[in-house]
Amino acid sequence: METNVFDQLAKEYDTNERIELAKIIASAVQTECQESQSKTLFDYGCGTGLVGLTLTSLVDHVLFIDSSEPMLDIVREKIKRKNIQNAEVIHSNFLQNSKTKKADILLVSLVLLHIPDTKKILKFFYEILNPQGKIALVDFDKNEKINHPKVHNGFTDLEIKSLLSAVGFHNINKNTFYHGKNIFMKEDASLFLATGIK
């Protein structure tokens, strides 16, 4: 079985830079969670929960999902320390579907760049949303300076809109909300938020 690189990173993951970037991402995503007090949010590929934990007060329930158990241990510690009552944690491979649970809002923050078959994972995301459910997808804009065998070098407007549309999403929007120094494999980069409705 291939080692999960994020298992090794877990204990040192919450660097000042990542915490600051997560605050910026959370601020952009919070606007998508307005009037969602009765809704369930899945933070898919949640890592240590840096973004999703800031959203727990805006929704009825948050499910933190990741394939790295050490990352989830850190989420569990944070939930306990902050006494958050409306959150649970699930260890899951990215294409295992928990048949009983569906999301109203699906947060996918800096996950897609790590997934080789983006269309397949987006189809899976579409399936785990309730009707009228919303995806909030945060990732990097296309960056030609990045060349790495294990990650996509970001996504163009056309790529991300075409992918979301191809799996069934409608009312698709994409906007770049942040430009930062050394944030993508030590290169300057920009982040986008793309949303779509099932």
Backbone as a chain_set.jsonl record, in Angstrom:
{"seq": "METNVFDQLAKEYDTNERIELAKIIASAVQTECQESQSKTLFDYGCGTGLVGLTLTSLVDHVLFIDSSEPMLDIVREKIKRKNIQNAEVIHSNFLQNSKTKKADILLVSLVLLHIPDTKKILKFFYEILNPQGKIALVDFDKNEKINHPKVHNGFTDLEIKSLLSAVGFHNINKNTFYHGKNIFMKEDASLFLATGIK", "coords": {"N": [[0.84, -1.195, 0.0], [0.535, 2.197, -0.858], [2.314, 4.804, 0.745], [0.729, 7.379, 2.527], [1.444, 10.588, 1.94], [0.502, 12.702, 3.39], [0.07, 11.671, 5.895], [2.59, 11.731, 7.068], [3.008, 14.461, 7.115], [1.187, 15.509, 8.897], [1.522, 16.295, 11.732], [3.134, 18.551, 11.532], [1.724, 20.21, 9.914], [0.141, 22.528, 10.32], [1.353, 25.243, 9.756], [2.348, 28.705, 10.184], [2.026, 30.022, 7.739], [0.219, 28.355, 6.359], [-1.979, 28.526, 8.063], [-2.654, 31.239, 7.848], [-3.281, 31.365, 5.107], [-5.466, 29.639, 5.086], [-7.307, 31.147, 6.534], [-7.859, 33.179, 4.714], [-9.005, 31.701, 2.639], [-11.215, 30.628, 4.013], [-12.663, 32.939, 4.547], [-13.487, 33.637, 1.962], [-15.112, 31.447, 1.378], [-17.086, 31.533, 3.311], [-19.099, 33.274, 2.474], [-20.549, 31.675, 0.812], [-21.951, 30.126, 2.517], [-24.032, 31.412, 3.717], [-27.182, 31.81, 5.302], [-27.502, 29.096, 5.932], [-28.097, 27.607, 8.159], [-29.574, 25.321, 8.608], [-28.351, 23.375, 7.219], [-26.192, 20.686, 6.009], [-22.731, 20.403, 5.873], [-20.027, 19.067, 4.062], [-16.63, 18.732, 4.529], [-14.415, 17.977, 2.375], [-11.527, 16.132, 2.052], [-10.284, 17.348, 4.167], [-7.941, 17.766, 5.605], [-6.226, 19.165, 8.313], [-8.414, 20.501, 9.159], [-8.385, 23.263, 8.943], [-9.826, 25.135, 7.349], [-12.558, 24.252, 7.326], [-13.298, 24.148, 10.069], [-13.787, 26.764, 10.721], [-16.277, 27.199, 9.78], [-18.249, 25.958, 11.193], [-20.125, 27.237, 12.838], [-21.887, 28.31, 11.068], [-23.506, 26.477, 9.857], [-25.718, 23.587, 10.188], [-24.55, 21.086, 10.608], [-21.306, 19.623, 10.357], [-19.275, 17.537, 8.456], [-16.197, 16.144, 8.57], [-13.943, 14.922, 6.304], [-11.356, 12.793, 5.335], [-8.492, 11.149, 3.859], [-6.337, 10.657, 5.381], [-5.547, 9.404, 8.406], [-3.883, 10.403, 10.572], [-4.1, 13.202, 10.072], [-6.837, 13.54, 10.573], [-6.904, 12.903, 13.276], [-5.849, 15.209, 14.365], [-7.862, 17.003, 13.686], [-9.91, 15.942, 15.28], [-8.85, 16.465, 17.851], [-8.918, 19.281, 17.822], [-11.685, 19.761, 17.599], [-12.549, 18.735, 20.012], [-11.111, 20.354, 21.822], [-12.154, 22.872, 21.239], [-14.716, 22.44, 21.883], [-16.76, 21.807, 20.014], [-19.922, 21.007, 18.969], [-21.352, 20.179, 16.748], [-20.045, 18.617, 14.856], [-18.498, 15.955, 13.036], [-16.176, 13.28, 12.308], [-14.821, 11.508, 9.584], [-12.964, 8.843, 8.344], [-11.914, 8.302, 5.146], [-11.349, 6.932, 1.947], [-11.032, 8.666, -1.138], [-13.001, 7.917, -2.996], [-14.883, 6.374, -1.791], [-18.167, 5.937, -1.001], [-20.286, 7.101, 1.465], [-23.21, 5.777, 1.838], [-25.496, 6.58, 3.191], [-25.277, 9.221, 3.99], [-25.618, 12.552, 2.857], [-24.641, 15.665, 1.395], [-25.441, 19.166, 1.78], [-23.877, 21.309, 1.246], [-20.743, 21.198, -0.223], [-17.498, 21.387, 0.553], [-14.465, 21.707, -1.043], [-11.358, 22.108, -0.72], [-8.312, 22.951, -1.999], [-7.822, 20.362, -2.92], [-8.423, 19.146, -5.371], [-6.206, 19.495, -7.046], [-4.536, 17.427, -6.333], [-5.663, 15.124, -7.295], [-5.612, 12.661, -9.697], [-7.617, 11.853, -11.67], [-9.72, 14.066, -12.391], [-12.323, 14.457, -13.386], [-13.663, 12.127, -12.652], [-13.655, 12.284, -9.823], [-15.121, 14.621, -9.461], [-17.594, 13.821, -10.442], [-18.265, 11.964, -8.508], [-18.443, 13.739, -6.32], [-20.684, 15.208, -7.139], [-22.623, 13.235, -6.917], [-22.776, 12.807, -4.154], [-24.053, 14.983, -3.185], [-27.051, 16.547, -2.012], [-30.186, 17.137, -3.812], [-30.218, 20.337, -5.354], [-27.993, 20.945, -3.938], [-24.779, 22.445, -3.196], [-21.522, 22.879, -4.565], [-18.447, 24.038, -3.345], [-15.57, 24.941, -4.493], [-12.203, 25.251, -4.046], [-9.181, 26.169, -5.477], [-6.02, 26.339, -7.258], [-5.402, 28.802, -9.767], [-4.451, 28.156, -13.17], [-0.993, 27.579, -13.565], [1.838, 27.991, -15.185], [4.435, 27.778, -14.309], [4.617, 25.72, -12.568], [5.534, 22.382, -12.393], [5.037, 19.242, -11.791], [5.018, 15.78, -11.115], [2.976, 14.738, -9.48], [0.941, 16.558, -9.035], [-1.683, 18.642, -10.388], [-1.123, 21.58, -12.337], [-2.75, 23.695, -11.516], [-5.889, 25.193, -12.695], [-7.617, 26.344, -15.573], [-10.152, 28.868, -16.268], [-11.91, 27.88, -18.238], [-11.353, 25.102, -18.16], [-12.172, 24.32, -15.519], [-14.845, 25.112, -15.429], [-15.889, 23.619, -17.558], [-15.422, 20.99, -16.651], [-17.04, 20.898, -14.317], [-19.561, 21.366, -15.445], [-19.761, 19.167, -17.169], [-20.202, 17.001, -15.463], [-22.676, 17.546, -14.479], [-23.293, 19.829, -12.944], [-24.847, 23.074, -12.558], [-25.464, 26.655, -12.932], [-22.848, 27.701, -12.651], [-20.083, 29.327, -11.266], [-16.983, 31.09, -11.254], [-14.391, 32.633, -9.594], [-11.385, 34.465, -9.131], [-9.87, 35.025, -6.063], [-7.66, 35.634, -4.57], [-4.246, 36.57, -4.628], [-1.063, 35.371, -4.055], [2.267, 35.25, -2.581], [4.681, 32.761, -3.136], [2.96, 30.548, -2.629], [2.223, 28.23, -3.935], [3.821, 25.462, -4.309], [6.201, 26.854, -3.744], [6.016, 28.964, -5.521], [4.703, 32.083, -6.754], [1.192, 32.562, -6.823], [-2.34, 32.294, -7.711], [-5.567, 31.992, -6.209], [-8.716, 30.435, -6.786], [-12.296, 30.459, -6.356], [-14.716, 28.229, -7.155], [-18.1, 27.625, -7.85], [-21.019, 25.559, -7.964], [-24.297, 24.28, -8.694], [-26.254, 21.439, -7.898]], "CA": [[0.0, 0.0, 0.0], [1.332, 3.415, -0.977], [2.297, 5.653, 1.926], [0.041, 8.656, 2.372], [2.402, 11.643, 2.285], [-0.121, 13.585, 4.375], [0.252, 11.071, 7.22], [3.867, 12.236, 7.583], [2.944, 15.917, 7.265], [0.098, 15.921, 9.786], [1.895, 17.007, 12.958], [3.75, 19.851, 11.217], [0.961, 20.802, 8.809], [-0.419, 23.849, 10.642], [2.359, 26.31, 9.808], [1.758, 30.057, 10.16], [1.626, 30.329, 6.355], [-1.007, 27.606, 6.034], [-3.062, 29.077, 8.883], [-3.036, 32.519, 7.238], [-3.943, 31.068, 3.831], [-6.77, 29.051, 5.419], [-8.205, 32.256, 6.933], [-8.255, 33.853, 3.468], [-9.929, 30.777, 1.955], [-12.446, 30.552, 4.811], [-13.384, 34.195, 4.339], [-14.134, 33.55, 0.646], [-16.126, 30.378, 1.395], [-18.181, 31.879, 4.235], [-20.198, 33.91, 1.736], [-21.347, 30.592, 0.204], [-22.642, 29.407, 3.595], [-25.038, 32.272, 4.337], [-28.524, 31.226, 5.415], [-27.319, 27.64, 5.839], [-28.149, 27.072, 9.524], [-30.223, 24.004, 8.647], [-27.697, 22.551, 6.203], [-25.027, 19.851, 6.313], [-21.551, 20.685, 5.055], [-18.923, 18.111, 4.071], [-15.301, 19.276, 4.206], [-13.846, 16.784, 1.741], [-10.084, 16.338, 1.991], [-10.254, 18.444, 5.147], [-6.631, 17.975, 6.234], [-6.333, 19.389, 9.762], [-9.64, 21.249, 9.433], [-8.118, 24.704, 9.036], [-10.905, 25.928, 6.732], [-13.883, 23.778, 7.746], [-13.613, 24.451, 11.472], [-14.272, 28.148, 10.821], [-17.627, 27.246, 9.209], [-19.18, 25.14, 11.996], [-21.204, 28.052, 13.409], [-22.758, 28.793, 9.99], [-24.325, 25.375, 9.351], [-26.258, 22.698, 11.213], [-23.664, 19.947, 10.873], [-20.128, 19.524, 9.482], [-18.617, 16.236, 8.389], [-14.817, 16.274, 8.114], [-13.594, 13.678, 5.629], [-10.0, 12.793, 4.777], [-7.913, 9.806, 3.713], [-5.205, 10.563, 6.307], [-5.975, 9.276, 9.796], [-3.186, 11.378, 11.431], [-4.714, 14.525, 9.886], [-8.124, 13.524, 11.259], [-6.637, 12.942, 14.723], [-5.679, 16.625, 14.712], [-9.213, 17.592, 13.632], [-10.62, 15.484, 16.49], [-8.314, 17.239, 18.988], [-9.421, 20.664, 17.725], [-13.124, 19.722, 17.892], [-12.668, 18.526, 21.459], [-10.566, 21.535, 22.506], [-13.069, 24.004, 21.028], [-16.033, 21.98, 22.321], [-17.695, 21.937, 18.89], [-20.921, 19.948, 19.142], [-22.056, 19.816, 15.504], [-19.061, 18.13, 13.888], [-18.0, 14.577, 13.152], [-14.997, 13.0, 11.492], [-14.871, 10.203, 8.912], [-11.787, 8.458, 7.56], [-12.432, 7.744, 3.892], [-10.695, 7.057, 0.656], [-11.802, 9.698, -1.829], [-14.123, 7.461, -3.828], [-15.826, 5.547, -1.038], [-19.367, 6.732, -0.721], [-21.113, 6.721, 2.592], [-24.495, 5.773, 1.126], [-26.596, 7.178, 3.948], [-25.091, 10.645, 4.222], [-25.502, 13.448, 1.697], [-24.308, 17.031, 1.791], [-26.087, 20.318, 1.146], [-22.738, 22.106, 0.779], [-19.531, 20.383, -0.273], [-16.278, 22.187, 0.479], [-13.32, 20.954, -1.57], [-10.336, 23.153, -0.709], [-6.952, 22.517, -2.349], [-7.865, 18.901, -3.029], [-8.499, 18.709, -6.767], [-4.879, 19.463, -7.67], [-3.87, 16.165, -5.979], [-6.446, 13.991, -7.808], [-5.305, 12.472, -11.128], [-8.815, 11.822, -12.514], [-10.573, 15.125, -11.835], [-13.721, 14.283, -13.778], [-14.218, 11.034, -11.849], [-13.905, 12.747, -8.451], [-16.207, 15.601, -9.5], [-18.834, 13.045, -10.602], [-18.518, 11.439, -7.16], [-18.916, 14.865, -5.509], [-22.046, 15.498, -7.589], [-23.505, 12.176, -6.41], [-22.974, 12.857, -2.695], [-24.819, 16.186, -2.846], [-28.511, 16.538, -2.105], [-30.702, 18.001, -4.883], [-29.987, 21.764, -5.08], [-26.768, 21.106, -3.158], [-23.775, 23.334, -3.789], [-20.096, 22.617, -4.387], [-17.569, 25.215, -3.216], [-14.293, 24.34, -4.874], [-11.09, 26.208, -3.993], [-7.935, 25.621, -5.989], [-5.135, 27.312, -7.888], [-5.485, 29.099, -11.188], [-3.385, 27.534, -13.972], [0.301, 28.21, -13.325], [2.788, 27.285, -16.058], [5.728, 27.608, -13.627], [4.553, 24.486, -11.775], [5.646, 21.135, -13.153], [5.266, 18.193, -10.803], [4.277, 14.591, -11.571], [1.879, 14.337, -8.59], [-0.114, 17.564, -8.908], [-2.062, 19.488, -11.523], [-0.561, 22.922, -12.145], [-3.881, 24.609, -11.474], [-6.968, 24.994, -13.652], [-8.111, 27.549, -16.234], [-11.605, 29.082, -16.176], [-12.582, 26.964, -19.152], [-11.199, 23.725, -17.657], [-12.967, 24.025, -14.324], [-16.27, 25.24, -15.778], [-16.235, 22.47, -18.41], [-15.461, 19.799, -15.801], [-18.228, 20.958, -13.46], [-20.727, 21.234, -16.316], [-19.787, 17.81, -17.735], [-20.739, 16.028, -14.499], [-24.064, 17.863, -14.188], [-23.518, 21.07, -12.2], [-25.304, 24.251, -13.304], [-25.215, 27.929, -12.224], [-21.42, 27.621, -12.308], [-19.338, 30.582, -11.185], [-15.58, 30.951, -10.834], [-13.681, 33.9, -9.501], [-10.106, 34.486, -8.43], [-10.076, 35.894, -4.907], [-6.427, 35.921, -3.832], [-2.928, 36.397, -5.25], [-0.096, 35.308, -2.954], [3.668, 34.939, -2.872], [5.227, 31.457, -2.708], [1.905, 29.721, -2.014], [1.995, 27.002, -4.708], [5.131, 24.852, -4.55], [7.181, 27.946, -3.641], [5.802, 29.931, -6.606], [3.574, 32.997, -6.615], [0.031, 31.927, -7.442], [-3.652, 32.844, -7.364], [-6.58, 31.019, -5.81], [-10.079, 30.709, -7.225], [-13.437, 29.753, -5.783], [-15.723, 27.862, -8.162], [-19.305, 27.063, -7.243], [-22.012, 25.007, -8.883], [-25.492, 23.725, -8.042], [-26.711, 20.148, -8.446]], "C": [[0.875, 1.245, 0.0], [1.193, 4.268, 0.278], [1.576, 6.96, 1.609], [0.981, 9.75, 2.868], [1.836, 12.563, 3.361], [-0.078, 13.001, 5.785], [1.529, 11.614, 7.875], [3.8, 13.739, 7.896], [2.059, 16.376, 8.42], [0.54, 16.782, 10.965], [2.507, 18.379, 12.704], [2.945, 20.638, 10.19], [0.535, 22.244, 9.085], [0.665, 24.906, 10.836], [1.644, 27.663, 9.799], [1.244, 30.405, 8.775], [0.323, 29.625, 5.988], [-2.21, 28.137, 6.817], [-3.568, 30.38, 8.271], [-3.783, 32.295, 5.92], [-5.342, 30.497, 4.075], [-7.772, 30.129, 5.824], [-8.73, 32.981, 5.698], [-9.273, 33.007, 2.714], [-11.265, 30.741, 2.685], [-13.301, 31.793, 4.606], [-14.131, 34.182, 3.003], [-15.289, 32.55, 0.67], [-17.324, 30.743, 2.271], [-19.364, 32.516, 3.52], [-21.109, 32.863, 1.088], [-22.174, 29.831, 1.242], [-23.685, 30.278, 4.294], [-26.404, 31.607, 4.259], [-28.486, 29.707, 5.269], [-27.421, 26.956, 7.2], [-28.775, 25.685, 9.608], [-29.496, 22.994, 7.754], [-26.499, 21.768, 6.738], [-23.911, 20.181, 5.332], [-20.555, 19.547, 5.19], [-17.656, 18.875, 3.711], [-14.489, 18.091, 3.7], [-12.362, 16.991, 1.463], [-9.723, 17.453, 2.963], [-8.879, 18.722, 5.735], [-6.792, 18.113, 7.737], [-7.522, 20.279, 10.122], [-9.486, 22.756, 9.47], [-9.24, 25.562, 8.458], [-12.26, 25.534, 7.33], [-14.264, 24.123, 9.17], [-14.111, 25.879, 11.656], [-15.728, 28.266, 10.365], [-18.67, 26.563, 10.084], [-20.342, 25.953, 12.567], [-22.213, 28.508, 12.356], [-23.735, 27.744, 9.487], [-24.812, 24.5, 10.505], [-25.255, 21.614, 11.605], [-22.505, 19.954, 9.876], [-19.536, 18.128, 9.599], [-17.229, 16.453, 7.798], [-14.358, 14.928, 7.565], [-12.187, 13.796, 5.069], [-9.493, 11.355, 4.703], [-6.714, 9.615, 4.642], [-5.704, 10.549, 7.75], [-5.217, 10.229, 10.728], [-3.712, 12.808, 11.287], [-6.024, 14.6, 10.661], [-7.967, 13.513, 12.776], [-6.496, 14.39, 15.186], [-7.026, 17.343, 14.669], [-9.987, 17.209, 14.894], [-10.166, 16.268, 17.724], [-8.874, 18.654, 19.0], [-10.905, 20.73, 18.072], [-13.335, 19.61, 19.395], [-12.244, 19.778, 22.225], [-11.525, 22.726, 22.407], [-14.506, 23.672, 21.424], [-17.106, 22.197, 21.239], [-18.632, 20.73, 18.916], [-21.509, 19.424, 17.831], [-21.104, 19.305, 14.426], [-18.765, 16.657, 14.127], [-16.929, 14.353, 12.098], [-15.129, 11.615, 10.887], [-13.588, 9.993, 8.127], [-12.295, 7.774, 6.309], [-11.463, 7.946, 2.755], [-11.602, 7.946, -0.189], [-12.95, 9.19, -2.682], [-15.017, 6.457, -3.114], [-17.024, 6.423, -0.705], [-20.067, 6.194, 0.507], [-22.551, 6.898, 2.089], [-25.585, 6.54, 1.872], [-26.469, 8.693, 4.053], [-24.94, 11.415, 2.914], [-25.274, 14.859, 2.222], [-25.213, 18.032, 1.09], [-25.018, 21.248, 0.563], [-21.506, 21.215, 0.844], [-18.337, 21.308, -0.472], [-15.135, 21.289, 0.024], [-12.187, 21.966, -1.753], [-8.938, 22.576, -0.902], [-6.825, 20.993, -2.331], [-7.712, 18.462, -4.484], [-7.119, 18.606, -7.425], [-4.14, 18.154, -7.399], [-4.531, 14.939, -6.616], [-6.182, 13.81, -9.301], [-6.538, 12.56, -12.033], [-9.843, 12.815, -11.963], [-12.048, 14.924, -12.186], [-14.393, 13.209, -12.925], [-14.554, 11.512, -10.433], [-15.043, 13.768, -8.427], [-17.563, 14.921, -9.689], [-19.246, 12.462, -9.251], [-19.058, 12.555, -6.25], [-20.363, 15.219, -5.851], [-23.028, 14.503, -6.956], [-23.745, 12.269, -4.909], [-23.648, 14.152, -2.231], [-26.313, 15.912, -2.915], [-28.946, 17.348, -3.32], [-30.616, 19.47, -4.446], [-28.761, 22.006, -4.203], [-25.726, 21.894, -3.934], [-22.365, 22.816, -3.531], [-19.381, 23.965, -4.287], [-16.146, 24.685, -3.347], [-13.206, 25.415, -4.894], [-9.845, 25.518, -4.523], [-7.135, 26.732, -6.66], [-5.506, 27.536, -9.346], [-4.292, 28.453, -11.887], [-2.09, 28.316, -13.803], [1.375, 27.43, -14.082], [4.153, 27.07, -15.394], [5.782, 26.295, -12.83], [4.612, 23.283, -12.703], [6.033, 20.033, -12.18], [4.428, 16.978, -11.191], [3.047, 14.25, -10.724], [0.769, 15.376, -8.442], [-0.431, 18.224, -10.246], [-1.48, 20.881, -11.276], [-1.66, 23.99, -12.188], [-4.859, 24.342, -12.606], [-7.368, 26.334, -14.261], [-9.61, 27.682, -15.974], [-12.35, 28.038, -16.998], [-12.521, 25.532, -18.64], [-12.169, 23.445, -16.522], [-14.457, 24.123, -14.623], [-16.734, 24.07, -16.628], [-16.353, 21.195, -17.591], [-16.725, 19.776, -14.953], [-19.505, 20.743, -14.284], [-20.879, 19.797, -16.825], [-20.372, 16.786, -16.776], [-22.141, 16.397, -14.019], [-24.329, 19.164, -13.433], [-24.033, 22.173, -13.126], [-25.111, 25.492, -12.42], [-23.759, 28.011, -11.754], [-20.795, 29.018, -12.336], [-17.911, 30.278, -10.768], [-14.977, 32.338, -10.744], [-12.394, 33.757, -8.684], [-10.23, 35.476, -7.284], [-8.793, 36.244, -4.16], [-5.206, 35.663, -4.702], [-1.905, 36.418, -4.125], [1.298, 34.937, -3.413], [4.031, 33.566, -2.313], [4.176, 30.51, -2.115], [1.648, 28.4, -2.747], [3.363, 26.451, -5.101], [6.217, 25.93, -4.692], [7.123, 28.943, -4.807], [4.644, 30.857, -6.247], [2.384, 32.395, -7.371], [-1.246, 32.637, -7.029], [-4.63, 31.7, -7.101], [-7.938, 31.432, -6.356], [-11.081, 29.959, -6.358], [-14.418, 29.496, -6.92], [-16.908, 27.239, -7.441], [-20.231, 26.539, -8.334], [-23.135, 24.381, -8.085], [-25.869, 22.416, -8.722], [-28.126, 20.298, -8.989]], "O": [[1.838, 1.338, 0.762], [0.095, 4.437, 0.808], [1.79, 7.564, 0.558], [1.279, 9.833, 4.059], [2.585, 13.138, 4.151], [-0.177, 13.74, 6.765], [1.551, 11.915, 9.068], [4.453, 14.22, 8.822], [2.174, 17.515, 8.872], [0.004, 17.87, 11.18], [2.415, 19.269, 13.549], [3.434, 21.631, 9.652], [0.566, 23.085, 8.186], [0.87, 25.401, 11.945], [0.468, 27.746, 9.444], [0.177, 31.0, 8.629], [-0.565, 30.223, 5.381], [-3.324, 28.189, 6.295], [-4.776, 30.599, 8.186], [-4.789, 32.951, 5.648], [-6.287, 30.83, 3.361], [-8.955, 30.035, 5.494], [-9.903, 33.353, 5.641], [-10.274, 33.52, 2.213], [-12.323, 30.814, 2.06], [-14.525, 31.702, 4.504], [-15.264, 34.654, 2.915], [-16.327, 32.784, 0.051], [-18.445, 30.312, 2.003], [-20.51, 32.317, 3.921], [-22.288, 33.121, 0.843], [-22.999, 28.989, 0.887], [-24.172, 29.91, 5.363], [-26.734, 30.935, 3.282], [-29.316, 29.111, 4.582], [-26.898, 25.857, 7.384], [-28.536, 24.953, 10.569], [-29.98, 21.879, 7.56], [-25.888, 22.12, 7.747], [-24.123, 20.232, 4.121], [-20.265, 19.103, 6.301], [-17.616, 19.583, 2.705], [-13.949, 17.307, 4.48], [-11.98, 17.906, 0.733], [-8.969, 18.37, 2.637], [-8.658, 19.79, 6.304], [-7.427, 17.271, 8.372], [-7.628, 20.754, 11.253], [-10.363, 23.457, 9.975], [-9.569, 26.608, 9.019], [-13.016, 26.393, 7.785], [-15.436, 24.367, 9.454], [-14.785, 26.176, 12.642], [-16.348, 29.315, 10.541], [-19.856, 26.583, 9.755], [-21.432, 25.414, 12.761], [-23.272, 29.034, 12.699], [-24.685, 28.068, 8.775], [-24.375, 24.652, 11.645], [-25.126, 21.268, 12.779], [-22.694, 20.254, 8.697], [-19.326, 17.611, 10.696], [-17.1, 16.895, 6.657], [-14.381, 13.919, 8.27], [-11.858, 14.779, 4.407], [-9.996, 10.466, 5.39], [-6.136, 8.529, 4.688], [-6.216, 11.549, 8.252], [-5.842, 10.822, 11.608], [-3.764, 13.548, 12.269], [-6.298, 15.598, 11.328], [-8.812, 14.058, 13.487], [-6.965, 14.754, 16.265], [-7.305, 18.193, 15.515], [-10.642, 18.053, 15.504], [-10.988, 16.684, 18.541], [-9.259, 19.17, 20.049], [-11.339, 21.652, 18.764], [-14.18, 20.292, 19.974], [-12.924, 20.21, 23.156], [-11.688, 23.488, 23.36], [-15.401, 24.51, 21.315], [-18.197, 22.696, 21.511], [-18.187, 19.583, 18.888], [-22.098, 18.343, 17.805], [-21.323, 19.529, 13.235], [-18.78, 16.177, 15.261], [-16.791, 15.114, 11.14], [-15.5, 10.661, 11.572], [-13.174, 10.85, 7.346], [-13.021, 6.782, 6.388], [-10.84, 8.999, 2.622], [-12.814, 7.974, 0.026], [-13.812, 9.983, -3.061], [-15.815, 5.768, -3.75], [-16.876, 7.528, -0.182], [-20.398, 5.011, 0.593], [-23.038, 8.019, 1.936], [-26.495, 7.089, 1.25], [-27.481, 9.38, 4.194], [-24.237, 10.991, 1.997], [-25.662, 15.197, 3.341], [-25.689, 17.8, -0.021], [-25.225, 21.885, -0.47], [-21.261, 20.556, 1.854], [-18.182, 21.93, -1.523], [-14.869, 20.248, 0.624], [-12.07, 22.599, -2.803], [-8.447, 21.811, -0.072], [-5.865, 20.428, -1.807], [-6.969, 17.529, -4.789], [-6.891, 17.732, -8.261], [-3.223, 17.797, -8.139], [-4.014, 13.829, -6.49], [-6.492, 14.7, -10.094], [-6.513, 13.259, -13.047], [-10.717, 12.451, -11.176], [-12.923, 15.195, -11.364], [-15.548, 13.357, -12.525], [-15.615, 11.183, -9.903], [-15.839, 13.788, -7.488], [-18.57, 15.389, -9.158], [-20.425, 12.466, -8.896], [-20.011, 12.341, -5.501], [-21.168, 15.496, -4.962], [-24.115, 14.879, -6.519], [-24.801, 11.859, -4.429], [-23.795, 14.387, -1.031], [-26.782, 15.151, -3.76], [-28.172, 18.164, -3.82], [-30.911, 19.797, -3.296], [-28.513, 23.133, -3.774], [-25.782, 21.996, -5.16], [-22.047, 22.371, -2.428], [-19.668, 24.899, -5.036], [-15.603, 24.066, -2.432], [-13.282, 26.372, -5.666], [-9.491, 24.424, -4.082], [-7.518, 27.901, -6.634], [-5.873, 26.607, -10.065], [-3.249, 28.231, -11.272], [-2.075, 29.545, -13.882], [1.77, 26.34, -13.667], [4.946, 26.258, -15.873], [6.859, 25.823, -12.467], [3.85, 23.176, -13.664], [7.195, 19.902, -11.794], [3.261, 17.121, -11.556], [2.16, 13.541, -11.199], [-0.241, 15.106, -7.791], [0.43, 18.347, -11.117], [-1.361, 21.308, -10.128], [-1.508, 25.039, -12.813], [-4.694, 23.397, -13.377], [-7.449, 27.341, -13.557], [-10.258, 26.738, -15.521], [-13.29, 27.402, -16.522], [-13.524, 24.819, -18.677], [-12.902, 22.456, -16.551], [-15.245, 23.315, -14.132], [-17.847, 23.576, -16.447], [-17.271, 20.403, -17.802], [-17.405, 18.752, -14.875], [-20.412, 20.025, -13.863], [-21.991, 19.275, -16.901], [-20.974, 15.806, -17.212], [-22.741, 15.655, -13.241], [-25.485, 19.563, -13.296], [-23.707, 22.209, -14.313], [-24.646, 25.379, -11.285], [-23.485, 28.348, -10.602], [-20.958, 29.776, -13.292], [-17.657, 29.331, -10.023], [-15.042, 33.121, -11.691], [-12.337, 33.031, -7.691], [-10.638, 36.62, -7.483], [-8.815, 37.048, -3.228], [-5.14, 34.666, -5.421], [-1.869, 37.358, -3.331], [1.485, 34.38, -4.495], [3.726, 33.251, -1.163], [4.479, 29.752, -1.194], [0.93, 27.542, -2.233], [3.98, 26.893, -6.07], [7.025, 25.914, -5.621], [8.081, 29.679, -5.043], [3.723, 30.467, -5.529], [2.555, 31.792, -8.431], [-1.246, 33.469, -6.122], [-4.535, 30.616, -7.677], [-8.275, 32.616, -6.39], [-10.752, 28.962, -5.715], [-14.892, 30.43, -7.567], [-16.739, 26.426, -6.533], [-20.222, 27.018, -9.468], [-22.947, 23.995, -6.931], [-25.816, 22.293, -9.946], [-28.698, 19.332, -9.495]]}, "num_chains": 1, "name": "protein.A"}
